[in-house]
Amino acid sequence: METLLNYFEAIPSTHRSALLIGGITLFWILEGMLPLFNFKYKKWKHALPNLFFTFTTVIINFTLAGLLIFTSFWVKENNFGIINWLPEMPLWLYALLGVLFLDFFGAYLAHYVEHKVKPLWMVHLVHHSDHNVDTTTANRHHPIESIIRFAFTLAGVFIVGTPIAIVFLYQSMSLVATQFTHANIKMSKRVDKLISYVFISPDMHKIHHHYKLPYTDSNYGNIFSIWDRLFGTYMYMNREDIVYGVDTFPNEKENGSLIHLLKQPFHKYRNPTTD
């Protein structure tokens, strides 16, 4: 564990880039070999706006990274934060709790708030308005949302007290997890169910992308499924019944237009329907 954390403490930017590009490439290939749904779309055309938002997310996170590094070093030097106030523990448990709590503040809580606060939902809507969810959907976040997500992660680092090695470990795990859960890959329902007892599984997350409530407001987690189960936001439905998109913004052509997606957060809020 010490070797692993030493690596992530000084992980080169090239390695983090390779993880992003390699993950998209791997799951893109697997989608062609084992598709869950046979989408009738032009894959590259669909991917372009999603990859644009992936690029803007990377730029924003890179630009603001100094704040993350400063905060992580400050909590370490001042022995501040939840995991630093707990009794002494093995390094593996310290790292696990750090990632687990960051997953709550940086992913679950941020995601939950975005669904419950109307102006934030209009920003997050860009992610949900994809009618053909695949691995490129993973980082389909409006630049405003990228800033919001960063703010929650920064607050998480401060509250949890995570050193930079655990921060980078968490971000790497989060990246791979979200690429995997959005990927249009068919896997055994039994295996998916087993995964979902600990981690967010592909089916579990894709239910969250169903176009209507109450399913849209469920399964908020990113890495660990414990938070949805603990706070009662876990839901299940058959994968065959999932319909992607959002009922309030049903125009698939507009939802595939980069210009429209950039403007989407500034539309007037529309009341959703329920099943």
Secondary structure, 3 states (H helix, E strand, C coil): CHHHHHHHHCCCHHHHHHHHHHHHHHHHHHHHHCECCCCCCCHHHHHHHHHHHHHHHHHHHHHHHHHHHHHHHHHHHCCCCHHHHCCCCCHHHHHHHHHHHHHHHHHHHHHHHHHHCHHHHHHHHHHHCCCCCCHHHHHCCCHHHHHHHHHHHHHHHHHHCCCHHHHHHHHHHHHHHHHHHHCCECCCHHHHHHHHCCECCHHHHHHHCECCECHHHCCCCCCECHHHHHCCCCCCCCHHHCCECCCCCCCCCHHHCHHHHHHHHHCCCCCCCEC
